[in-house]
């Protein structure tokens, strides 16, 4: 599908330069962004489903509590 966008020429030029630094064309960078954007809703729904499965499983943390000092020990 082809899409026509209206963008300020200076914005388009800076975007082309940024895409070039990533080794992509502006067209490819926009396609990648749109794929991420479209996939974001799907990922959000996947997290909701995961959360529901976790809550329904009845699993517990058996009294475990977060400890910042332990988490930061290296």
mmJSON file of the N, C-alpha and C atoms, coordinates in Angstrom:
{"data_MODEL":{"atom_site":{
"group_PDB":["ATOM","ATOM","ATOM","ATOM","ATOM","ATOM","ATOM","ATOM","ATOM","ATOM","ATOM","ATOM","ATOM","ATOM","ATOM","ATOM","ATOM","ATOM","ATOM","ATOM","ATOM","ATOM","ATOM","ATOM","ATOM","ATOM","ATOM","ATOM","ATOM","ATOM","ATOM","ATOM","ATOM","ATOM","ATOM","ATOM","ATOM","ATOM","ATOM","ATOM","ATOM","ATOM","ATOM","ATOM","ATOM","ATOM","ATOM","ATOM","ATOM","ATOM","ATOM","ATOM","ATOM","ATOM","ATOM","ATOM","ATOM","ATOM","ATOM","ATOM","ATOM","ATOM","ATOM","ATOM","ATOM","ATOM","ATOM","ATOM","ATOM","ATOM","ATOM","ATOM","ATOM","ATOM","ATOM","ATOM","ATOM","ATOM","ATOM","ATOM","ATOM","ATOM","ATOM","ATOM","ATOM","ATOM","ATOM","ATOM","ATOM","ATOM","ATOM","ATOM","ATOM","ATOM","ATOM","ATOM","ATOM","ATOM","ATOM","ATOM","ATOM","ATOM","ATOM","ATOM","ATOM","ATOM","ATOM","ATOM","ATOM","ATOM","ATOM","ATOM","ATOM","ATOM","ATOM","ATOM","ATOM","ATOM","ATOM","ATOM","ATOM","ATOM","ATOM","ATOM","ATOM","ATOM","ATOM","ATOM","ATOM","ATOM","ATOM","ATOM","ATOM","ATOM","ATOM","ATOM","ATOM","ATOM","ATOM","ATOM","ATOM","ATOM","ATOM","ATOM","ATOM","ATOM","ATOM","ATOM","ATOM","ATOM","ATOM","ATOM","ATOM","ATOM","ATOM","ATOM","ATOM","ATOM","ATOM","ATOM","ATOM","ATOM","ATOM","ATOM","ATOM","ATOM","ATOM","ATOM","ATOM","ATOM","ATOM","ATOM","ATOM","ATOM","ATOM","ATOM","ATOM","ATOM","ATOM","ATOM","ATOM","ATOM","ATOM","ATOM","ATOM","ATOM","ATOM","ATOM","ATOM","ATOM","ATOM","ATOM","ATOM","ATOM","ATOM","ATOM","ATOM","ATOM","ATOM","ATOM","ATOM","ATOM","ATOM","ATOM","ATOM","ATOM","ATOM","ATOM","ATOM","ATOM","ATOM","ATOM","ATOM","ATOM","ATOM","ATOM","ATOM","ATOM","ATOM","ATOM","ATOM","ATOM"],
"id":[1,2,3,4,5,6,7,8,9,10,11,12,13,14,15,16,17,18,19,20,21,22,23,24,25,26,27,28,29,30,31,32,33,34,35,36,37,38,39,40,41,42,43,44,45,46,47,48,49,50,51,52,53,54,55,56,57,58,59,60,61,62,63,64,65,66,67,68,69,70,71,72,73,74,75,76,77,78,79,80,81,82,83,84,85,86,87,88,89,90,91,92,93,94,95,96,97,98,99,100,101,102,103,104,105,106,107,108,109,110,111,112,113,114,115,116,117,118,119,120,121,122,123,124,125,126,127,128,129,130,131,132,133,134,135,136,137,138,139,140,141,142,143,144,145,146,147,148,149,150,151,152,153,154,155,156,157,158,159,160,161,162,163,164,165,166,167,168,169,170,171,172,173,174,175,176,177,178,179,180,181,182,183,184,185,186,187,188,189,190,191,192,193,194,195,196,197,198,199,200,201,202,203,204,205,206,207,208,209,210,211,212,213,214,215,216,217,218,219,220,221,222],
"type_symbol":["N","C","C","N","C","C","N","C","C","N","C","C","N","C","C","N","C","C","N","C","C","N","C","C","N","C","C","N","C","C","N","C","C","N","C","C","N","C","C","N","C","C","N","C","C","N","C","C","N","C","C","N","C","C","N","C","C","N","C","C","N","C","C","N","C","C","N","C","C","N","C","C","N","C","C","N","C","C","N","C","C","N","C","C","N","C","C","N","C","C","N","C","C","N","C","C","N","C","C","N","C","C","N","C","C","N","C","C","N","C","C","N","C","C","N","C","C","N","C","C","N","C","C","N","C","C","N","C","C","N","C","C","N","C","C","N","C","C","N","C","C","N","C","C","N","C","C","N","C","C","N","C","C","N","C","C","N","C","C","N","C","C","N","C","C","N","C","C","N","C","C","N","C","C","N","C","C","N","C","C","N","C","C","N","C","C","N","C","C","N","C","C","N","C","C","N","C","C","N","C","C","N","C","C","N","C","C","N","C","C","N","C","C","N","C","C","N","C","C","N","C","C"],
"label_atom_id":["N","CA","C","N","CA","C","N","CA","C","N","CA","C","N","CA","C","N","CA","C","N","CA","C","N","CA","C","N","CA","C","N","CA","C","N","CA","C","N","CA","C","N","CA","C","N","CA","C","N","CA","C","N","CA","C","N","CA","C","N","CA","C","N","CA","C","N","CA","C","N","CA","C","N","CA","C","N","CA","C","N","CA","C","N","CA","C","N","CA","C","N","CA","C","N","CA","C","N","CA","C","N","CA","C","N","CA","C","N","CA","C","N","CA","C","N","CA","C","N","CA","C","N","CA","C","N","CA","C","N","CA","C","N","CA","C","N","CA","C","N","CA","C","N","CA","C","N","CA","C","N","CA","C","N","CA","C","N","CA","C","N","CA","C","N","CA","C","N","CA","C","N","CA","C","N","CA","C","N","CA","C","N","CA","C","N","CA","C","N","CA","C","N","CA","C","N","CA","C","N","CA","C","N","CA","C","N","CA","C","N","CA","C","N","CA","C","N","CA","C","N","CA","C","N","CA","C","N","CA","C","N","CA","C","N","CA","C","N","CA","C","N","CA","C","N","CA","C","N","CA","C","N","CA","C","N","CA","C"],
"label_alt_id":[null,null,null,null,null,null,null,null,null,null,null,null,null,null,null,null,null,null,null,null,null,null,null,null,null,null,null,null,null,null,null,null,null,null,null,null,null,null,null,null,null,null,null,null,null,null,null,null,null,null,null,null,null,null,null,null,null,null,null,null,null,null,null,null,null,null,null,null,null,null,null,null,null,null,null,null,null,null,null,null,null,null,null,null,null,null,null,null,null,null,null,null,null,null,null,null,null,null,null,null,null,null,null,null,null,null,null,null,null,null,null,null,null,null,null,null,null,null,null,null,null,null,null,null,null,null,null,null,null,null,null,null,null,null,null,null,null,null,null,null,null,null,null,null,null,null,null,null,null,null,null,null,null,null,null,null,null,null,null,null,null,null,null,null,null,null,null,null,null,null,null,null,null,null,null,null,null,null,null,null,null,null,null,null,null,null,null,null,null,null,null,null,null,null,null,null,null,null,null,null,null,null,null,null,null,null,null,null,null,null,null,null,null,null,null,null,null,null,null,null,null,null],
"label_comp_id":["UNK","UNK","UNK","UNK","UNK","UNK","UNK","UNK","UNK","UNK","UNK","UNK","UNK","UNK","UNK","UNK","UNK","UNK","UNK","UNK","UNK","UNK","UNK","UNK","UNK","UNK","UNK","UNK","UNK","UNK","UNK","UNK","UNK","UNK","UNK","UNK","UNK","UNK","UNK","UNK","UNK","UNK","UNK","UNK","UNK","UNK","UNK","UNK","UNK","UNK","UNK","UNK","UNK","UNK","UNK","UNK","UNK","UNK","UNK","UNK","UNK","UNK","UNK","UNK","UNK","UNK","UNK","UNK","UNK","UNK","UNK","UNK","UNK","UNK","UNK","UNK","UNK","UNK","UNK","UNK","UNK","UNK","UNK","UNK","UNK","UNK","UNK","UNK","UNK","UNK","UNK","UNK","UNK","UNK","UNK","UNK","UNK","UNK","UNK","UNK","UNK","UNK","UNK","UNK","UNK","UNK","UNK","UNK","UNK","UNK","UNK","UNK","UNK","UNK","UNK","UNK","UNK","UNK","UNK","UNK","UNK","UNK","UNK","UNK","UNK","UNK","UNK","UNK","UNK","UNK","UNK","UNK","UNK","UNK","UNK","UNK","UNK","UNK","UNK","UNK","UNK","UNK","UNK","UNK","UNK","UNK","UNK","UNK","UNK","UNK","UNK","UNK","UNK","UNK","UNK","UNK","UNK","UNK","UNK","UNK","UNK","UNK","UNK","UNK","UNK","UNK","UNK","UNK","UNK","UNK","UNK","UNK","UNK","UNK","UNK","UNK","UNK","UNK","UNK","UNK","UNK","UNK","UNK","UNK","UNK","UNK","UNK","UNK","UNK","UNK","UNK","UNK","UNK","UNK","UNK","UNK","UNK","UNK","UNK","UNK","UNK","UNK","UNK","UNK","UNK","UNK","UNK","UNK","UNK","UNK","UNK","UNK","UNK","UNK","UNK","UNK","UNK","UNK","UNK","UNK","UNK","UNK"],
"label_asym_id":["A","A","A","A","A","A","A","A","A","A","A","A","A","A","A","A","A","A","A","A","A","A","A","A","A","A","A","A","A","A","A","A","A","A","A","A","A","A","A","A","A","A","A","A","A","A","A","A","A","A","A","A","A","A","A","A","A","A","A","A","A","A","A","A","A","A","A","A","A","A","A","A","A","A","A","A","A","A","A","A","A","A","A","A","A","A","A","A","A","A","A","A","A","A","A","A","A","A","A","A","A","A","A","A","A","A","A","A","A","A","A","A","A","A","A","A","A","A","A","A","A","A","A","A","A","A","A","A","A","A","A","A","A","A","A","A","A","A","A","A","A","A","A","A","A","A","A","A","A","A","A","A","A","A","A","A","A","A","A","A","A","A","A","A","A","A","A","A","A","A","A","A","A","A","A","A","A","A","A","A","A","A","A","A","A","A","A","A","A","A","A","A","A","A","A","A","A","A","A","A","A","A","A","A","A","A","A","A","A","A","A","A","A","A","A","A","A","A","A","A","A","A"],
"label_entity_id":["1","1","1","1","1","1","1","1","1","1","1","1","1","1","1","1","1","1","1","1","1","1","1","1","1","1","1","1","1","1","1","1","1","1","1","1","1","1","1","1","1","1","1","1","1","1","1","1","1","1","1","1","1","1","1","1","1","1","1","1","1","1","1","1","1","1","1","1","1","1","1","1","1","1","1","1","1","1","1","1","1","1","1","1","1","1","1","1","1","1","1","1","1","1","1","1","1","1","1","1","1","1","1","1","1","1","1","1","1","1","1","1","1","1","1","1","1","1","1","1","1","1","1","1","1","1","1","1","1","1","1","1","1","1","1","1","1","1","1","1","1","1","1","1","1","1","1","1","1","1","1","1","1","1","1","1","1","1","1","1","1","1","1","1","1","1","1","1","1","1","1","1","1","1","1","1","1","1","1","1","1","1","1","1","1","1","1","1","1","1","1","1","1","1","1","1","1","1","1","1","1","1","1","1","1","1","1","1","1","1","1","1","1","1","1","1","1","1","1","1","1","1"],
"label_seq_id":[1,1,1,2,2,2,3,3,3,4,4,4,5,5,5,6,6,6,7,7,7,8,8,8,9,9,9,10,10,10,11,11,11,12,12,12,13,13,13,14,14,14,15,15,15,16,16,16,17,17,17,18,18,18,19,19,19,20,20,20,21,21,21,22,22,22,23,23,23,24,24,24,25,25,25,26,26,26,27,27,27,28,28,28,29,29,29,30,30,30,31,31,31,32,32,32,33,33,33,34,34,34,35,35,35,36,36,36,37,37,37,38,38,38,39,39,39,40,40,40,41,41,41,42,42,42,43,43,43,44,44,44,45,45,45,46,46,46,47,47,47,48,48,48,49,49,49,50,50,50,51,51,51,52,52,52,53,53,53,54,54,54,55,55,55,56,56,56,57,57,57,58,58,58,59,59,59,60,60,60,61,61,61,62,62,62,63,63,63,64,64,64,65,65,65,66,66,66,67,67,67,68,68,68,69,69,69,70,70,70,71,71,71,72,72,72,73,73,73,74,74,74],
"pdbx_PDB_ins_code":[null,null,null,null,null,null,null,null,null,null,null,null,null,null,null,null,null,null,null,null,null,null,null,null,null,null,null,null,null,null,null,null,null,null,null,null,null,null,null,null,null,null,null,null,null,null,null,null,null,null,null,null,null,null,null,null,null,null,null,null,null,null,null,null,null,null,null,null,null,null,null,null,null,null,null,null,null,null,null,null,null,null,null,null,null,null,null,null,null,null,null,null,null,null,null,null,null,null,null,null,null,null,null,null,null,null,null,null,null,null,null,null,null,null,null,null,null,null,null,null,null,null,null,null,null,null,null,null,null,null,null,null,null,null,null,null,null,null,null,null,null,null,null,null,null,null,null,null,null,null,null,null,null,null,null,null,null,null,null,null,null,null,null,null,null,null,null,null,null,null,null,null,null,null,null,null,null,null,null,null,null,null,null,null,null,null,null,null,null,null,null,null,null,null,null,null,null,null,null,null,null,null,null,null,null,null,null,null,null,null,null,null,null,null,null,null,null,null,null,null,null,null],
"Cartn_x":[0.848,0.0,0.9,0.564,1.288,0.528,1.26,0.682,1.407,0.678,1.274,1.205,2.332,2.4,2.84,2.349,2.814,3.724,4.981,5.973,6.784,7.13,7.988,9.295,9.8,10.999,12.206,12.346,13.479,13.362,12.151,11.935,12.271,11.804,12.08,13.575,14.295,15.735,16.456,16.094,16.72,16.378,15.151,14.752,15.536,15.747,16.559,17.977,18.546,19.907,19.958,18.951,18.914,18.763,17.902,17.711,18.993,19.692,20.939,21.977,22.026,22.96,22.632,21.355,20.94,21.087,21.569,21.732,20.42,19.464,18.145,17.762,16.811,16.198,15.127,14.693,13.607,12.355,12.12,10.976,11.013,12.169,12.307,12.139,12.681,12.552,11.087,10.342,8.913,8.163,8.466,7.816,8.087,9.343,9.697,8.927,8.836,8.102,6.627,6.028,4.611,4.377,5.311,5.192,5.274,6.175,6.271,4.991,4.487,3.277,2.095,1.948,0.847,1.008,2.237,2.486,2.333,2.421,2.322,0.997,-0.089,-1.411,-1.489,-0.921,-0.933,-0.131,1.048,1.865,1.148,0.46,-0.294,-1.352,-2.048,-3.065,-2.428,-1.251,-0.558,-0.191,0.223,0.55,-0.691,-1.814,-3.072,-3.434,-3.312,-3.616,-2.656,-1.38,-0.391,-0.734,-1.063,-1.427,-2.642,-3.635,-4.829,-4.492,-3.635,-3.237,-2.489,-1.624,-0.871,-1.804,-2.755,-3.684,-4.585,-4.957,-5.836,-5.098,-3.79,-3.018,-3.003,-3.256,-3.231,-1.829,-0.824,0.555,0.765,1.62,1.947,3.461,3.88,5.31,5.766,4.881,5.204,5.908,5.395,5.937,7.155,7.614,8.777,8.481,9.478,9.355,10.58,10.358,11.439,12.398,13.704,14.728,15.694,15.669,16.478,17.973,18.456,19.874,20.293,19.486,19.808,19.773,18.811,18.68,19.878,20.481,21.587,22.954,23.028,24.324,24.863,26.145,26.764,27.826],
"Cartn_y":[-1.163,0.0,1.235,2.182,3.447,4.476,5.261,6.312,7.611,8.686,10.003,10.784,11.328,12.108,13.525,14.465,15.843,16.123,16.483,16.724,17.954,18.759,19.906,19.423,20.131,19.709,19.567,20.454,20.358,19.104,18.784,17.563,16.346,16.339,15.222,15.055,16.145,16.065,15.507,15.989,15.463,13.988,13.616,12.209,11.35,11.843,11.112,10.89,11.934,11.827,10.822,10.851,9.902,8.475,8.285,6.956,6.465,7.364,6.998,6.523,7.181,6.761,5.37,4.975,3.631,2.625,3.112,2.227,1.919,2.828,2.617,3.808,3.576,4.689,5.277,6.483,7.086,6.222,5.704,4.832,3.612,2.958,1.779,2.161,3.299,3.74,3.983,4.589,4.833,3.508,2.584,1.257,0.552,0.578,-0.066,0.551,1.88,2.564,2.17,2.137,1.774,0.333,-0.555,-1.942,-2.008,-1.224,-1.166,-0.617,0.446,1.085,0.126,-0.565,-1.515,-2.703,-3.124,-4.258,-3.909,-2.628,-2.204,-2.567,-2.412,-2.762,-4.26,-5.038,-6.491,-6.924,-6.295,-6.642,-6.278,-5.136,-4.74,-5.765,-6.265,-7.296,-8.59,-8.922,-10.127,-10.029,-8.841,-8.659,-8.798,-8.266,-8.394,-9.877,-10.629,-12.058,-12.793,-12.434,-13.055,-12.773,-11.523,-11.156,-11.948,-12.082,-12.841,-14.3,-14.898,-16.299,-16.437,-15.481,-15.532,-15.436,-14.521,-14.346,-15.556,-16.187,-17.352,-18.609,-18.611,-19.814,-20.094,-19.065,-19.251,-19.259,-19.023,-19.015,-17.837,-18.049,-16.98,-16.839,-15.776,-15.55,-16.035,-16.705,-17.329,-16.376,-15.166,-14.212,-13.447,-13.701,-12.991,-11.506,-10.688,-9.247,-8.678,-7.605,-6.94,-6.316,-6.492,-5.913,-5.17,-3.847,-3.022,-3.327,-3.506,-3.763,-5.084,-6.127,-7.41,-7.296,-6.555,-6.419,-5.681,-4.78,-3.982,-4.563,-5.678,-6.301,-6.906,-6.745,-7.289,-8.272],
"Cartn_z":[0.0,0.0,0.0,-0.788,-0.812,0.015,0.786,1.62,1.299,1.182,0.966,2.26,2.687,3.916,3.606,4.385,4.285,5.472,5.16,6.199,5.8,6.776,6.53,5.908,4.915,4.194,5.123,6.086,7.024,7.888,8.307,9.099,8.247,7.01,6.111,5.887,5.721,5.491,6.717,7.897,9.119,9.308,8.964,9.063,8.079,6.863,5.872,6.398,6.985,7.527,8.675,9.548,10.663,10.143,9.154,8.574,7.919,7.227,6.568,7.585,8.74,9.797,10.312,10.193,10.605,9.463,8.311,7.167,6.465,6.58,5.993,5.141,4.255,3.542,4.454,4.158,4.925,4.803,3.612,3.377,4.309,4.407,5.27,6.734,7.146,8.538,8.893,7.971,8.217,8.273,7.355,7.389,8.711,9.155,10.427,11.585,11.584,12.657,12.637,11.465,11.38,11.833,11.512,11.982,13.503,14.097,15.559,16.153,15.568,16.056,15.992,14.896,14.727,15.665,15.893,16.78,18.24,18.583,19.979,20.606,19.863,20.392,20.622,19.707,19.844,21.069,21.258,22.429,23.715,23.707,24.894,25.244,24.236,24.469,24.953,24.42,24.867,26.341,26.802,28.214,29.082,28.609,29.36,29.492,28.411,28.456,29.386,29.344,30.23,31.692,31.984,33.35,33.819,32.954,33.327,33.62,32.781,33.015,34.334,34.633,35.895,37.095,37.012,38.126,38.294,37.196,37.261,37.708,37.613,37.938,39.436,40.234,41.68,42.263,41.441,41.931,42.88,43.866,44.815,44.901,45.514,45.716,47.08,47.799,49.086,50.04,50.154,51.098,50.628,49.389,48.865,48.79,49.159,49.071,48.364,47.651,46.939,47.942,47.72,48.555,47.634,47.687,46.79,46.928,48.163,48.365,47.714,47.872,47.246,45.721,45.213,43.765,43.172,43.91,43.403,43.681,44.401,44.656,43.382,43.168,41.946,42.314],
"occupancy":[1.0,1.0,1.0,1.0,1.0,1.0,1.0,1.0,1.0,1.0,1.0,1.0,1.0,1.0,1.0,1.0,1.0,1.0,1.0,1.0,1.0,1.0,1.0,1.0,1.0,1.0,1.0,1.0,1.0,1.0,1.0,1.0,1.0,1.0,1.0,1.0,1.0,1.0,1.0,1.0,1.0,1.0,1.0,1.0,1.0,1.0,1.0,1.0,1.0,1.0,1.0,1.0,1.0,1.0,1.0,1.0,1.0,1.0,1.0,1.0,1.0,1.0,1.0,1.0,1.0,1.0,1.0,1.0,1.0,1.0,1.0,1.0,1.0,1.0,1.0,1.0,1.0,1.0,1.0,1.0,1.0,1.0,1.0,1.0,1.0,1.0,1.0,1.0,1.0,1.0,1.0,1.0,1.0,1.0,1.0,1.0,1.0,1.0,1.0,1.0,1.0,1.0,1.0,1.0,1.0,1.0,1.0,1.0,1.0,1.0,1.0,1.0,1.0,1.0,1.0,1.0,1.0,1.0,1.0,1.0,1.0,1.0,1.0,1.0,1.0,1.0,1.0,1.0,1.0,1.0,1.0,1.0,1.0,1.0,1.0,1.0,1.0,1.0,1.0,1.0,1.0,1.0,1.0,1.0,1.0,1.0,1.0,1.0,1.0,1.0,1.0,1.0,1.0,1.0,1.0,1.0,1.0,1.0,1.0,1.0,1.0,1.0,1.0,1.0,1.0,1.0,1.0,1.0,1.0,1.0,1.0,1.0,1.0,1.0,1.0,1.0,1.0,1.0,1.0,1.0,1.0,1.0,1.0,1.0,1.0,1.0,1.0,1.0,1.0,1.0,1.0,1.0,1.0,1.0,1.0,1.0,1.0,1.0,1.0,1.0,1.0,1.0,1.0,1.0,1.0,1.0,1.0,1.0,1.0,1.0,1.0,1.0,1.0,1.0,1.0,1.0,1.0,1.0,1.0,1.0,1.0,1.0],
"B_iso_or_equiv":[0.0,0.0,0.0,0.0,0.0,0.0,0.0,0.0,0.0,0.0,0.0,0.0,0.0,0.0,0.0,0.0,0.0,0.0,0.0,0.0,0.0,0.0,0.0,0.0,0.0,0.0,0.0,0.0,0.0,0.0,0.0,0.0,0.0,0.0,0.0,0.0,0.0,0.0,0.0,0.0,0.0,0.0,0.0,0.0,0.0,0.0,0.0,0.0,0.0,0.0,0.0,0.0,0.0,0.0,0.0,0.0,0.0,0.0,0.0,0.0,0.0,0.0,0.0,0.0,0.0,0.0,0.0,0.0,0.0,0.0,0.0,0.0,0.0,0.0,0.0,0.0,0.0,0.0,0.0,0.0,0.0,0.0,0.0,0.0,0.0,0.0,0.0,0.0,0.0,0.0,0.0,0.0,0.0,0.0,0.0,0.0,0.0,0.0,0.0,0.0,0.0,0.0,0.0,0.0,0.0,0.0,0.0,0.0,0.0,0.0,0.0,0.0,0.0,0.0,0.0,0.0,0.0,0.0,0.0,0.0,0.0,0.0,0.0,0.0,0.0,0.0,0.0,0.0,0.0,0.0,0.0,0.0,0.0,0.0,0.0,0.0,0.0,0.0,0.0,0.0,0.0,0.0,0.0,0.0,0.0,0.0,0.0,0.0,0.0,0.0,0.0,0.0,0.0,0.0,0.0,0.0,0.0,0.0,0.0,0.0,0.0,0.0,0.0,0.0,0.0,0.0,0.0,0.0,0.0,0.0,0.0,0.0,0.0,0.0,0.0,0.0,0.0,0.0,0.0,0.0,0.0,0.0,0.0,0.0,0.0,0.0,0.0,0.0,0.0,0.0,0.0,0.0,0.0,0.0,0.0,0.0,0.0,0.0,0.0,0.0,0.0,0.0,0.0,0.0,0.0,0.0,0.0,0.0,0.0,0.0,0.0,0.0,0.0,0.0,0.0,0.0,0.0,0.0,0.0,0.0,0.0,0.0],
"pdbx_formal_charge":[null,null,null,null,null,null,null,null,null,null,null,null,null,null,null,null,null,null,null,null,null,null,null,null,null,null,null,null,null,null,null,null,null,null,null,null,null,null,null,null,null,null,null,null,null,null,null,null,null,null,null,null,null,null,null,null,null,null,null,null,null,null,null,null,null,null,null,null,null,null,null,null,null,null,null,null,null,null,null,null,null,null,null,null,null,null,null,null,null,null,null,null,null,null,null,null,null,null,null,null,null,null,null,null,null,null,null,null,null,null,null,null,null,null,null,null,null,null,null,null,null,null,null,null,null,null,null,null,null,null,null,null,null,null,null,null,null,null,null,null,null,null,null,null,null,null,null,null,null,null,null,null,null,null,null,null,null,null,null,null,null,null,null,null,null,null,null,null,null,null,null,null,null,null,null,null,null,null,null,null,null,null,null,null,null,null,null,null,null,null,null,null,null,null,null,null,null,null,null,null,null,null,null,null,null,null,null,null,null,null,null,null,null,null,null,null,null,null,null,null,null,null],
"auth_seq_id":[1,1,1,2,2,2,3,3,3,4,4,4,5,5,5,6,6,6,7,7,7,8,8,8,9,9,9,10,10,10,11,11,11,12,12,12,13,13,13,14,14,14,15,15,15,16,16,16,17,17,17,18,18,18,19,19,19,20,20,20,21,21,21,22,22,22,23,23,23,24,24,24,25,25,25,26,26,26,27,27,27,28,28,28,29,29,29,30,30,30,31,31,31,32,32,32,33,33,33,34,34,34,35,35,35,36,36,36,37,37,37,38,38,38,39,39,39,40,40,40,41,41,41,42,42,42,43,43,43,44,44,44,45,45,45,46,46,46,47,47,47,48,48,48,49,49,49,50,50,50,51,51,51,52,52,52,53,53,53,54,54,54,55,55,55,56,56,56,57,57,57,58,58,58,59,59,59,60,60,60,61,61,61,62,62,62,63,63,63,64,64,64,65,65,65,66,66,66,67,67,67,68,68,68,69,69,69,70,70,70,71,71,71,72,72,72,73,73,73,74,74,74],
"auth_comp_id":["UNK","UNK","UNK","UNK","UNK","UNK","UNK","UNK","UNK","UNK","UNK","UNK","UNK","UNK","UNK","UNK","UNK","UNK","UNK","UNK","UNK","UNK","UNK","UNK","UNK","UNK","UNK","UNK","UNK","UNK","UNK","UNK","UNK","UNK","UNK","UNK","UNK","UNK","UNK","UNK","UNK","UNK","UNK","UNK","UNK","UNK","UNK","UNK","UNK","UNK","UNK","UNK","UNK","UNK","UNK","UNK","UNK","UNK","UNK","UNK","UNK","UNK","UNK","UNK","UNK","UNK","UNK","UNK","UNK","UNK","UNK","UNK","UNK","UNK","UNK","UNK","UNK","UNK","UNK","UNK","UNK","UNK","UNK","UNK","UNK","UNK","UNK","UNK","UNK","UNK","UNK","UNK","UNK","UNK","UNK","UNK","UNK","UNK","UNK","UNK","UNK","UNK","UNK","UNK","UNK","UNK","UNK","UNK","UNK","UNK","UNK","UNK","UNK","UNK","UNK","UNK","UNK","UNK","UNK","UNK","UNK","UNK","UNK","UNK","UNK","UNK","UNK","UNK","UNK","UNK","UNK","UNK","UNK","UNK","UNK","UNK","UNK","UNK","UNK","UNK","UNK","UNK","UNK","UNK","UNK","UNK","UNK","UNK","UNK","UNK","UNK","UNK","UNK","UNK","UNK","UNK","UNK","UNK","UNK","UNK","UNK","UNK","UNK","UNK","UNK","UNK","UNK","UNK","UNK","UNK","UNK","UNK","UNK","UNK","UNK","UNK","UNK","UNK","UNK","UNK","UNK","UNK","UNK","UNK","UNK","UNK","UNK","UNK","UNK","UNK","UNK","UNK","UNK","UNK","UNK","UNK","UNK","UNK","UNK","UNK","UNK","UNK","UNK","UNK","UNK","UNK","UNK","UNK","UNK","UNK","UNK","UNK","UNK","UNK","UNK","UNK","UNK","UNK","UNK","UNK","UNK","UNK"],
"auth_asym_id":["A","A","A","A","A","A","A","A","A","A","A","A","A","A","A","A","A","A","A","A","A","A","A","A","A","A","A","A","A","A","A","A","A","A","A","A","A","A","A","A","A","A","A","A","A","A","A","A","A","A","A","A","A","A","A","A","A","A","A","A","A","A","A","A","A","A","A","A","A","A","A","A","A","A","A","A","A","A","A","A","A","A","A","A","A","A","A","A","A","A","A","A","A","A","A","A","A","A","A","A","A","A","A","A","A","A","A","A","A","A","A","A","A","A","A","A","A","A","A","A","A","A","A","A","A","A","A","A","A","A","A","A","A","A","A","A","A","A","A","A","A","A","A","A","A","A","A","A","A","A","A","A","A","A","A","A","A","A","A","A","A","A","A","A","A","A","A","A","A","A","A","A","A","A","A","A","A","A","A","A","A","A","A","A","A","A","A","A","A","A","A","A","A","A","A","A","A","A","A","A","A","A","A","A","A","A","A","A","A","A","A","A","A","A","A","A","A","A","A","A","A","A"],
"auth_atom_id":["N","CA","C","N","CA","C","N","CA","C","N","CA","C","N","CA","C","N","CA","C","N","CA","C","N","CA","C","N","CA","C","N","CA","C","N","CA","C","N","CA","C","N","CA","C","N","CA","C","N","CA","C","N","CA","C","N","CA","C","N","CA","C","N","CA","C","N","CA","C","N","CA","C","N","CA","C","N","CA","C","N","CA","C","N","CA","C","N","CA","C","N","CA","C","N","CA","C","N","CA","C","N","CA","C","N","CA","C","N","CA","C","N","CA","C","N","CA","C","N","CA","C","N","CA","C","N","CA","C","N","CA","C","N","CA","C","N","CA","C","N","CA","C","N","CA","C","N","CA","C","N","CA","C","N","CA","C","N","CA","C","N","CA","C","N","CA","C","N","CA","C","N","CA","C","N","CA","C","N","CA","C","N","CA","C","N","CA","C","N","CA","C","N","CA","C","N","CA","C","N","CA","C","N","CA","C","N","CA","C","N","CA","C","N","CA","C","N","CA","C","N","CA","C","N","CA","C","N","CA","C","N","CA","C","N","CA","C","N","CA","C","N","CA","C","N","CA","C","N","CA","C","N","CA","C","N","CA","C"],
"pdbx_PDB_model_num":[1,1,1,1,1,1,1,1,1,1,1,1,1,1,1,1,1,1,1,1,1,1,1,1,1,1,1,1,1,1,1,1,1,1,1,1,1,1,1,1,1,1,1,1,1,1,1,1,1,1,1,1,1,1,1,1,1,1,1,1,1,1,1,1,1,1,1,1,1,1,1,1,1,1,1,1,1,1,1,1,1,1,1,1,1,1,1,1,1,1,1,1,1,1,1,1,1,1,1,1,1,1,1,1,1,1,1,1,1,1,1,1,1,1,1,1,1,1,1,1,1,1,1,1,1,1,1,1,1,1,1,1,1,1,1,1,1,1,1,1,1,1,1,1,1,1,1,1,1,1,1,1,1,1,1,1,1,1,1,1,1,1,1,1,1,1,1,1,1,1,1,1,1,1,1,1,1,1,1,1,1,1,1,1,1,1,1,1,1,1,1,1,1,1,1,1,1,1,1,1,1,1,1,1,1,1,1,1,1,1,1,1,1,1,1,1,1,1,1,1,1,1]
}}}
